[in-house]
């Protein structure tokens, strides 16, 4: 049986990206990200949104994809679509020598959603104020209308 390790998410950044440059010239952008799961409250019968907080890393790759540079253009509250894969990072603590591990999403692709907010408007709300699935207009961003499909010409 084969394996598949793929993550596809739409959510919001919970903080501005933290970009680190390596001596070798490489870069990584560390991202905080939030998505929401919906569940029905057994007592009230109402649907509730439960946040899921994730940490992500976006690297610049030698073969042309500059994901850290792209991610560095993002800001807290920005809604994005991310494709990536799960990685379990493991290390021993420098001070305590204990084994630590953390599950992260390594970004393979990222797409901005909606237009970027105007710099003169109030900043877009973070994940606590808006659910990732909500319409971008609800988040204070303007949405471009979808292009109308071209009509096919009829043959006579």
C-alpha positions as CSV (number, residue, x, y, z in Angstrom):
1,X,0.0,0.0,0.0
2,X,1.3,3.5,-0.9
3,X,1.7,6.5,1.3
4,X,0.3,10.0,0.9
5,X,1.4,13.0,2.9
6,X,-0.5,16.1,1.6
7,X,-2.1,18.9,3.4
8,X,-4.5,21.5,1.8
9,X,-5.7,24.3,4.0
10,X,-7.5,27.7,3.8
11,X,-7.0,29.8,6.9
12,X,-5.5,32.9,8.3
13,X,-2.0,33.9,9.5
14,X,-2.0,34.3,13.3
15,X,1.2,36.5,13.2
16,X,3.5,38.2,10.8
17,X,6.0,35.7,9.2
18,X,9.4,35.4,10.9
19,X,12.1,35.0,8.2
20,X,15.5,33.6,9.0
21,X,18.4,33.7,6.6
22,X,21.1,31.0,6.8
23,X,24.8,31.4,6.3
24,X,24.5,29.3,3.1
25,X,22.1,31.9,1.6
26,X,18.9,29.9,2.2
27,X,15.8,31.3,3.9
28,X,12.9,30.0,5.9
29,X,9.7,31.7,6.9
30,X,8.1,30.5,10.1
31,X,4.3,31.0,10.0
32,X,1.6,30.8,12.6
33,X,-1.7,29.6,11.0
34,X,-5.2,28.9,12.1
35,X,-8.2,27.0,10.6
36,X,-11.5,26.2,12.1
37,X,-13.3,22.9,12.6
38,X,-17.1,22.9,13.0
39,X,-18.8,20.8,15.6
40,X,-22.3,20.6,16.9
41,X,-22.7,21.4,20.6
42,X,-24.5,18.4,22.2
43,X,-26.2,20.6,24.8
44,X,-27.3,23.6,22.8
45,X,-27.6,22.0,19.3
46,X,-25.8,25.0,17.9
47,X,-22.8,24.7,15.5
48,X,-19.6,26.0,17.0
49,X,-16.2,26.7,15.4
50,X,-13.2,25.3,17.1
51,X,-9.8,26.8,16.1
52,X,-6.9,24.6,15.1
53,X,-3.5,26.3,15.5
54,X,-0.7,25.2,13.3
55,X,3.0,26.1,12.8
56,X,4.3,26.1,9.2
57,X,7.7,26.5,7.5
58,X,8.2,27.9,4.0
59,X,11.7,27.5,2.5
60,X,13.4,29.0,-0.5
61,X,14.4,26.1,-2.7
62,X,17.4,25.8,-5.0
63,X,15.1,24.7,-7.9
64,X,13.4,28.1,-8.2
65,X,10.5,28.1,-5.7
66,X,11.1,31.0,-3.4
67,X,8.4,30.2,-0.8
68,X,10.1,32.0,2.1
69,X,10.3,35.2,0.0
70,X,6.6,34.9,-1.0
71,X,5.5,34.2,2.6
72,X,7.5,37.2,3.8
73,X,5.0,39.4,1.9
74,X,2.1,38.2,4.1
75,X,0.9,39.8,7.3
76,X,-1.2,38.7,10.3
77,X,-4.8,38.2,9.5
78,X,-4.2,37.5,5.7
79,X,-6.3,34.6,4.4
80,X,-4.3,32.1,2.3
81,X,-4.5,28.7,0.6
82,X,-1.6,26.5,1.5
83,X,-0.5,23.1,0.2
84,X,2.1,21.2,2.0
85,X,3.1,18.1,3.8
86,X,3.5,17.1,7.5
87,X,6.9,16.8,9.1
88,X,7.8,15.6,12.6
89,X,10.8,17.7,13.7
90,X,12.7,16.1,16.6
91,X,15.6,17.4,18.7
92,X,17.3,17.2,22.1
93,X,17.0,20.3,24.3
94,X,20.3,22.2,24.7
95,X,19.7,23.0,28.4
96,X,17.7,20.0,29.6
97,X,18.9,17.3,27.2
98,X,15.3,16.0,26.9
99,X,13.9,14.7,23.7
100,X,11.4,17.1,22.0
101,X,9.2,16.8,18.9
102,X,6.8,19.0,17.0
103,X,4.5,18.3,14.1
104,X,4.7,21.0,11.4
105,X,3.4,21.7,7.9
106,X,6.2,22.3,5.4
107,X,4.7,24.6,2.7
108,X,4.9,23.3,-0.9
109,X,2.7,26.1,-2.4
110,X,0.9,29.1,-1.2
111,X,-1.7,31.4,-2.8
112,X,-3.0,34.7,-1.6
113,X,-6.8,34.9,-1.3
114,X,-8.8,38.1,-2.0
115,X,-7.1,41.5,-2.6
116,X,-4.6,42.7,-0.1
117,X,-6.1,45.1,2.5
118,X,-5.7,48.8,1.9
119,X,-2.9,50.2,4.0
120,X,-5.2,53.1,5.1
121,X,-8.0,50.9,6.3
122,X,-8.1,49.1,9.6
123,X,-6.1,45.9,9.6
124,X,-8.0,42.8,8.8
125,X,-9.2,40.9,11.9
126,X,-7.2,37.9,13.0
127,X,-8.5,34.3,13.3
128,X,-10.2,34.9,16.6
129,X,-12.6,37.4,15.0
130,X,-13.2,35.7,11.7
131,X,-13.5,32.1,10.6
132,X,-11.3,31.1,7.7
133,X,-14.3,29.9,5.6
134,X,-16.1,33.2,5.7
135,X,-16.4,35.3,2.6
136,X,-13.4,37.6,2.1
137,X,-15.8,40.7,1.9
138,X,-16.8,39.9,5.5
139,X,-13.2,40.3,6.5
140,X,-12.9,43.8,5.2
141,X,-11.3,42.8,1.9
142,X,-12.7,43.4,-1.5
143,X,-13.2,40.4,-3.7
144,X,-12.7,40.6,-7.5
145,X,-15.8,39.3,-9.4
146,X,-15.3,36.0,-11.1
147,X,-14.6,36.3,-14.8
148,X,-17.5,35.4,-17.0
149,X,-17.0,32.4,-19.2
150,X,-16.8,33.1,-22.9
151,X,-19.9,32.0,-24.8
152,X,-19.3,29.3,-27.3
153,X,-20.1,30.2,-30.9
154,X,-22.8,28.1,-32.5
155,X,-22.2,26.4,-35.8
156,X,-24.9,26.8,-38.4
